[in-house]
Amino acid sequence: LNVLGLGEEVELYTKKMVDTRVDALQRLDKALITASRANDPEVVHEVCALAWTLALPVLQPNLRKQAKRTLQSCSKALEDIRSPLHELRAQLHLEVARCDIADDLYAAAAIQVQKGLALDYSAPEDRIVEY
């Protein structure tokens, strides 16, 4: 992935950083399709974890839409294989819900929130952030 080629710019919010991460997310989306078709849960887990890590800096209100498709694909793929990575699954569902809210898709957002809350996962109190 080209993200490593960003060097020190990897932590700065530049157009190049955003474009590189979005491109990497699109490539991971394709890799996720291949892993799902191959029925390889380990690769699905790795792709989704990497996609989450790459998407984090792009989850700003004005950039969030660019990561939505990959996050949706990851949450669906993990759901399909009944992944035990409940923390990751909950985070993905809640971020997809935020994207849906930004698009005024409140019913879709409610479904994503319910899916996230239905997982048997609770965050440690020191990691809970209130908005």
GROMACS elastic network, one bead per residue, 0.5 to 0.9 nm:
[ bonds ]
;  ai    aj funct       b0    kb
    1     4     6  0.66837   500
    1     5     6  0.81177   500
    1    20     6  0.87029   500
    1    21     6  0.89797   500
    1    23     6  0.89962   500
    1    24     6  0.62778   500
    1    27     6  0.87287   500
    2     5     6  0.52435   500
    2     6     6  0.71484   500
    2    20     6  0.64773   500
    2    21     6  0.81116   500
    2    23     6  0.85935   500
    2    24     6  0.71740   500
    3     6     6  0.55301   500
    3     7     6  0.80951   500
    3    10     6  0.70213   500
    3    17     6  0.76897   500
    3    20     6  0.61282   500
    3    21     6  0.64664   500
    3    24     6  0.74260   500
    3    54     6  0.85502   500
    4     7     6  0.62412   500
    4    10     6  0.76810   500
    5     9     6  0.89301   500
    5    10     6  0.83909   500
    6     9     6  0.52476   500
    6    10     6  0.52009   500
    6    11     6  0.88897   500
    6    16     6  0.82318   500
    6    17     6  0.70185   500
    6    20     6  0.82932   500
    7    10     6  0.58558   500
    7    11     6  0.87656   500
    8    11     6  0.66346   500
    8    12     6  0.77333   500
    9    12     6  0.51150   500
    9    13     6  0.78866   500
    9    14     6  0.76446   500
    9    16     6  0.84758   500
    9    17     6  0.68333   500
   10    13     6  0.79707   500
   10    14     6  0.87572   500
   10    17     6  0.61108   500
   11    14     6  0.88815   500
   11    17     6  0.80371   500
   11    57     6  0.83715   500
   12    17     6  0.71353   500
   13    16     6  0.82732   500
   13    17     6  0.62961   500
   13    18     6  0.69437   500
   13    57     6  0.81370   500
   13    58     6  0.89783   500
   14    17     6  0.51588   500
   14    18     6  0.63160   500
   14    19     6  0.85583   500
   15    18     6  0.51763   500
   15    19     6  0.59720   500
   15    20     6  0.84023   500
   16    19     6  0.51297   500
   16    20     6  0.59361   500
   16    21     6  0.85132   500
   17    20     6  0.51912   500
   17    21     6  0.61807   500
   17    22     6  0.85774   500
   18    21     6  0.52213   500
   18    22     6  0.60670   500
   18    23     6  0.85069   500
   18    57     6  0.81560   500
   18    58     6  0.66898   500
   18    63     6  0.83936   500
   19    22     6  0.51231   500
   19    23     6  0.60375   500
   19    24     6  0.85137   500
   20    23     6  0.51428   500
   20    24     6  0.61560   500
   20    25     6  0.86298   500
   21    25     6  0.60867   500
   21    26     6  0.86151   500
   21    54     6  0.62204   500
   21    55     6  0.71251   500
   21    57     6  0.86385   500
   21    58     6  0.76807   500
   22    26     6  0.62517   500
   22    27     6  0.87033   500
   22    54     6  0.84242   500
   22    55     6  0.78498   500
   22    58     6  0.79440   500
   22    66     6  0.65588   500
   22    67     6  0.67654   500
   23    26     6  0.51309   500
   23    27     6  0.63520   500
   23    28     6  0.86778   500
   24    27     6  0.50729   500
   24    28     6  0.61513   500
   24    29     6  0.85932   500
   24    51     6  0.82475   500
   24    54     6  0.78165   500
   25    29     6  0.61158   500
   25    30     6  0.87761   500
   25    50     6  0.89094   500
   25    51     6  0.60637   500
   25    54     6  0.71141   500
   25    55     6  0.72631   500
   25    66     6  0.89266   500
   25    67     6  0.70384   500
   25    69     6  0.89975   500
   25    70     6  0.63600   500
   25    71     6  0.89412   500
   26    29     6  0.50280   500
   26    30     6  0.65955   500
   26    31     6  0.87922   500
   26    67     6  0.84796   500
   26    69     6  0.84933   500
   26    70     6  0.68638   500
   27    30     6  0.52169   500
   27    31     6  0.63018   500
   27    32     6  0.86444   500
   28    32     6  0.59605   500
   28    33     6  0.85933   500
   28    47     6  0.64112   500
   28    48     6  0.81495   500
   28    50     6  0.82356   500
   28    51     6  0.66210   500
   28    70     6  0.76023   500
   29    32     6  0.50552   500
   29    33     6  0.64670   500
   29    34     6  0.88855   500
   29    47     6  0.82864   500
   29    48     6  0.88648   500
   29    51     6  0.82251   500
   29    69     6  0.80146   500
   29    70     6  0.54079   500
   29    71     6  0.86786   500
   29    73     6  0.69276   500
   29    74     6  0.78939   500
   30    33     6  0.51745   500
   30    34     6  0.64904   500
   30    35     6  0.87677   500
   31    34     6  0.51008   500
   31    35     6  0.61491   500
   31    36     6  0.85535   500
   31    43     6  0.88985   500
   31    44     6  0.85808   500
   31    47     6  0.72880   500
   32    35     6  0.50074   500
   32    36     6  0.59897   500
   32    37     6  0.84948   500
   32    43     6  0.79034   500
   32    44     6  0.60528   500
   32    47     6  0.62572   500
   32    48     6  0.76179   500
   32    70     6  0.89112   500
   32    73     6  0.77280   500
   32    74     6  0.74654   500
   32    77     6  0.77945   500
   33    36     6  0.51512   500
   33    37     6  0.61695   500
   33    38     6  0.85719   500
   33    44     6  0.87820   500
   33    73     6  0.83651   500
   33    77     6  0.85095   500
   34    37     6  0.51647   500
   34    38     6  0.61395   500
   34    39     6  0.85856   500
   35    38     6  0.50247   500
   35    39     6  0.61489   500
   35    40     6  0.55305   500
   35    41     6  0.74841   500
   35    42     6  0.86907   500
   35    43     6  0.59831   500
   35    44     6  0.57374   500
   35    47     6  0.84993   500
   36    40     6  0.63029   500
   36    41     6  0.74402   500
   36    43     6  0.84045   500
   36    44     6  0.65631   500
   36    77     6  0.68642   500
   36    80     6  0.89364   500
   36    81     6  0.86706   500
   37    40     6  0.78559   500
   38    41     6  0.88187   500
   39    43     6  0.89083   500
   39    44     6  0.84587   500
   39    81     6  0.85101   500
   40    43     6  0.56157   500
   40    44     6  0.63676   500
   40    45     6  0.88454   500
   41    45     6  0.60645   500
   41    46     6  0.86021   500
   41    78     6  0.83392   500
   41    81     6  0.67466   500
   41    83     6  0.79560   500
   42    45     6  0.51241   500
   42    46     6  0.62971   500
   42    47     6  0.86772   500
   43    46     6  0.50083   500
   43    47     6  0.60044   500
   43    48     6  0.84311   500
   44    47     6  0.52201   500
   44    48     6  0.60706   500
   44    49     6  0.85170   500
   44    74     6  0.80650   500
   44    77     6  0.71693   500
   44    78     6  0.72638   500
   44    81     6  0.87399   500
   45    48     6  0.52714   500
   45    49     6  0.60909   500
   45    50     6  0.85532   500
   45    74     6  0.87859   500
   45    77     6  0.89166   500
   45    78     6  0.73063   500
   45    83     6  0.78470   500
   45    85     6  0.80620   500
   46    49     6  0.51963   500
   46    50     6  0.60953   500
   46    51     6  0.84714   500
   47    50     6  0.51640   500
   47    51     6  0.59869   500
   47    52     6  0.85792   500
   47    74     6  0.80990   500
   48    52     6  0.61024   500
   48    53     6  0.86101   500
   48    70     6  0.87093   500
   48    71     6  0.81199   500
   48    73     6  0.87250   500
   48    74     6  0.53975   500
   48    75     6  0.80983   500
   48    77     6  0.84706   500
   48    78     6  0.79253   500
   48    88     6  0.83802   500
   49    52     6  0.51613   500
   49    53     6  0.63164   500
   49    54     6  0.87027   500
   49    74     6  0.87542   500
   49    88     6  0.73905   500
   50    53     6  0.50987   500
   50    54     6  0.61249   500
   50    55     6  0.84549   500
   51    54     6  0.51105   500
   51    55     6  0.59102   500
   51    56     6  0.86315   500
   51    70     6  0.73673   500
   51    71     6  0.75079   500
   51    74     6  0.79226   500
   52    55     6  0.50882   500
   52    56     6  0.62308   500
   52    70     6  0.89402   500
   52    71     6  0.73567   500
   52    74     6  0.85938   500
   52    88     6  0.80140   500
   52    91     6  0.87931   500
   52    92     6  0.76594   500
   53    56     6  0.55684   500
   53    57     6  0.82286   500
   54    57     6  0.69816   500
   54    58     6  0.77767   500
   55    58     6  0.51637   500
   55    59     6  0.63214   500
   55    64     6  0.86238   500
   55    67     6  0.62499   500
   55    70     6  0.87802   500
   55    71     6  0.81804   500
   56    59     6  0.53936   500
   56    60     6  0.83727   500
   57    60     6  0.69943   500
   58    61     6  0.86231   500
   58    62     6  0.87038   500
   58    63     6  0.56049   500
   58    64     6  0.59101   500
   58    65     6  0.88205   500
   58    66     6  0.76055   500
   58    67     6  0.68807   500
   59    62     6  0.81466   500
   59    63     6  0.60898   500
   59    65     6  0.81407   500
   59    66     6  0.85541   500
   59    67     6  0.72574   500
   59    68     6  0.89792   500
   59    95     6  0.81317   500
   60    63     6  0.52090   500
   60    64     6  0.54032   500
   61    64     6  0.55116   500
   61    65     6  0.81997   500
   61    99     6  0.86191   500
   61   102     6  0.80075   500
   62    65     6  0.75813   500
   63    66     6  0.58326   500
   63    67     6  0.76414   500
   64    67     6  0.56381   500
   64    68     6  0.65140   500
   64    95     6  0.87942   500
   64    98     6  0.85707   500
   64    99     6  0.64863   500
   64   102     6  0.87428   500
   65    68     6  0.51192   500
   65    69     6  0.78981   500
   65    99     6  0.63157   500
   65   102     6  0.84144   500
   65   103     6  0.86535   500
   66    69     6  0.73968   500
   66    70     6  0.85967   500
   67    70     6  0.57116   500
   67    71     6  0.62525   500
   67    72     6  0.87169   500
   67    99     6  0.89086   500
   68    71     6  0.51392   500
   68    72     6  0.60412   500
   68    73     6  0.85549   500
   68    95     6  0.81248   500
   68    96     6  0.62571   500
   68    99     6  0.64345   500
   68   100     6  0.86875   500
   69    72     6  0.51118   500
   69    73     6  0.61566   500
   69    74     6  0.86247   500
   69    96     6  0.86398   500
   70    74     6  0.61043   500
   70    75     6  0.86117   500
   71    74     6  0.50809   500
   71    75     6  0.61625   500
   71    76     6  0.85726   500
   71    92     6  0.60495   500
   71    93     6  0.80546   500
   71    95     6  0.76571   500
   71    96     6  0.64828   500
   72    75     6  0.52253   500
   72    76     6  0.61471   500
   72    77     6  0.85242   500
   72    92     6  0.74456   500
   72    93     6  0.76926   500
   72    95     6  0.89713   500
   72    96     6  0.62540   500
   73    76     6  0.51914   500
   73    77     6  0.60103   500
   73    78     6  0.85523   500
   74    77     6  0.50853   500
   74    78     6  0.60562   500
   74    79     6  0.83818   500
   74    89     6  0.82624   500
   74    92     6  0.74432   500
   75    78     6  0.52872   500
   75    79     6  0.60565   500
   75    80     6  0.85766   500
   75    88     6  0.85366   500
   75    89     6  0.59159   500
   75    90     6  0.84450   500
   75    91     6  0.89515   500
   75    92     6  0.57316   500
   75    93     6  0.62511   500
   75    96     6  0.84998   500
   76    80     6  0.60179   500
   76    81     6  0.87441   500
   77    80     6  0.50403   500
   77    81     6  0.64178   500
   77    82     6  0.85186   500
   77    83     6  0.86047   500
   78    81     6  0.53629   500
   78    82     6  0.60020   500
   78    83     6  0.51455   500
   78    84     6  0.84896   500
   78    85     6  0.80452   500
   78    89     6  0.68560   500
   79    83     6  0.62758   500
   79    89     6  0.76927   500
   80    83     6  0.77413   500
   81    84     6  0.89447   500
   82    85     6  0.87608   500
   83    86     6  0.71161   500
   83    89     6  0.80172   500
   84    87     6  0.86455   500
   84    89     6  0.86160   500
   85    88     6  0.56052   500
   85    89     6  0.62210   500
   85    90     6  0.87207   500
   86    90     6  0.59489   500
   86    91     6  0.84734   500
   86   116     6  0.86119   500
   86   119     6  0.62051   500
   86   120     6  0.67928   500
   86   121     6  0.58367   500
   87    90     6  0.52097   500
   87    91     6  0.62105   500
   87    92     6  0.86340   500
   87   119     6  0.84120   500
   87   120     6  0.88194   500
   87   121     6  0.61624   500
   87   122     6  0.78610   500
   87   123     6  0.77578   500
   88    91     6  0.51170   500
   88    92     6  0.61260   500
   88    93     6  0.86353   500
   89    92     6  0.51335   500
   89    93     6  0.61832   500
   89    94     6  0.86362   500
   89   115     6  0.89093   500
   89   116     6  0.69017   500
   89   119     6  0.79739   500
   90    93     6  0.51951   500
   90    94     6  0.61818   500
   90    95     6  0.86254   500
   90   113     6  0.84338   500
   90   115     6  0.75983   500
   90   117     6  0.70047   500
   90   118     6  0.86356   500
   90   119     6  0.68085   500
   90   121     6  0.76593   500
   91    94     6  0.52405   500
   91    95     6  0.61633   500
   91    96     6  0.85921   500
   91   116     6  0.72935   500
   92    95     6  0.51998   500
   92    96     6  0.61220   500
   92    97     6  0.85115   500
   92   112     6  0.89043   500
   92   116     6  0.79089   500
   93    96     6  0.51684   500
   93    97     6  0.61588   500
   93    98     6  0.87545   500
   93   109     6  0.88095   500
   93   111     6  0.89408   500
   93   112     6  0.51706   500
   93   113     6  0.63458   500
   93   114     6  0.85946   500
   93   115     6  0.66919   500
   93   116     6  0.52214   500
   93   117     6  0.88389   500
   94    98     6  0.63098   500
   94    99     6  0.87536   500
   94   109     6  0.82237   500
   94   112     6  0.64041   500
   94   113     6  0.56905   500
   94   115     6  0.86287   500
   94   116     6  0.62312   500
   94   117     6  0.88025   500
   95    99     6  0.63271   500
   95   100     6  0.86084   500
   95   112     6  0.86833   500
   96    99     6  0.50016   500
   96   100     6  0.61785   500
   96   101     6  0.86329   500
   96   109     6  0.72560   500
   96   112     6  0.67964   500
   96   113     6  0.86464   500
   97   101     6  0.61497   500
   97   102     6  0.86109   500
   97   105     6  0.86541   500
   97   106     6  0.82761   500
   97   108     6  0.71748   500
   97   110     6  0.70142   500
   97   111     6  0.79442   500
   97   112     6  0.53560   500
   97   113     6  0.61676   500
   98   101     6  0.50482   500
   98   102     6  0.62279   500
   98   103     6  0.86818   500
   98   109     6  0.69333   500
   99   102     6  0.50849   500
   99   103     6  0.63850   500
   99   104     6  0.87359   500
   99   105     6  0.85235   500
   99   109     6  0.78939   500
  100   103     6  0.50184   500
  100   104     6  0.61929   500
  100   106     6  0.65668   500
  100   107     6  0.85637   500
  100   108     6  0.64319   500
  100   109     6  0.51989   500
  100   110     6  0.89552   500
  100   112     6  0.88302   500
  101   105     6  0.54382   500
  101   106     6  0.55922   500
  101   107     6  0.88891   500
  101   108     6  0.82895   500
  101   109     6  0.60019   500
  101   110     6  0.89820   500
  102   105     6  0.75190   500
  102   106     6  0.89269   500
  103   106     6  0.82853   500
  104   107     6  0.88191   500
  104   109     6  0.87205   500
  105   108     6  0.55109   500
  105   109     6  0.61853   500
  105   110     6  0.87678   500
  106   110     6  0.60900   500
  106   111     6  0.86850   500
  107   110     6  0.50857   500
  107   111     6  0.64256   500
  107   112     6  0.88319   500
  108   111     6  0.51586   500
  108   112     6  0.64018   500
  108   113     6  0.87492   500
  109   112     6  0.51106   500
  109   113     6  0.61756   500
  109   114     6  0.86015   500
  110   113     6  0.50743   500
  110   114     6  0.61431   500
  110   115     6  0.86153   500
  111   114     6  0.51203   500
  111   115     6  0.62217   500
  111   116     6  0.86655   500
  112   115     6  0.50554   500
  112   116     6  0.61818   500
  112   117     6  0.85875   500
  113   116     6  0.50508   500
  113   117     6  0.60671   500
  113   118     6  0.84530   500
  114   117     6  0.50603   500
  114   118     6  0.59137   500
  114   119     6  0.88327   500
  115   118     6  0.51156   500
  115   119     6  0.67792   500
  116   119     6  0.57364   500
  116   121     6  0.88341   500
  117   120     6  0.77917   500
  117   121     6  0.79977   500
  118   121     6  0.83860   500
  119   122     6  0.87247   500
  122   125     6  0.87986   500
  123   126     6  0.81818   500
  123   127     6  0.64283   500
  123   128     6  0.66343   500
  124   127     6  0.55780   500
  124   128     6  0.68879   500
  125   128     6  0.53763   500
  125   129     6  0.87890   500
  126   129     6  0.82633   500
